[in-house]
Amino acid sequence: MALLNVEEIQQDFARCLERVQAGETIVILQCGKAVAEIKPVQSSVKQRPLGLCTGEFLVPVNFDEPLPDHIIQEFEGKVNYVEMKEEIFKGMSVDDIVAEIEGFKG
């Protein structure tokens, strides 16, 4: 830990930052009293280990292909869901619709 007064910091601030980047803590003195501390930032982000989910899932072969137009339209808010719902369930009975919905729930 280094003790530097305000004038020393002002004279060569860039050098002080280099020292902090190297891991040193600098205490700033004003009239002989400690008023501030400059220290390296501690990273709070831990790196996740590579391969954490190896074998858990497969990336589809078409993963990098462009999305179909209907999905892009949904993202852009250009879909009329009432018309879409009517088209999807056209000709289906209520029981068929309920069975279809239950199938999505798993």
Number of C-alpha atoms within 10 A of each C-alpha: 12 14 13 17 18 16 12 13 16 10 10 10 13 11 11 20 18 11 17 18 13 11 14 16 18 21 19 20 18 13 8 11 10 13 12 12 14 16 17 14 9 7 6 6 6 6 6 7 7 7 8 8 8 8 7 7 7 7 7 7 7 8 8 8 7 8 11 8 9 11 12 13 13 12 10 9 10 11 14 10 11 9 9 11 10 11 10 11 13 10 10 12 10 10 9 12 15 11 12 13 11 10 9 7 7 5
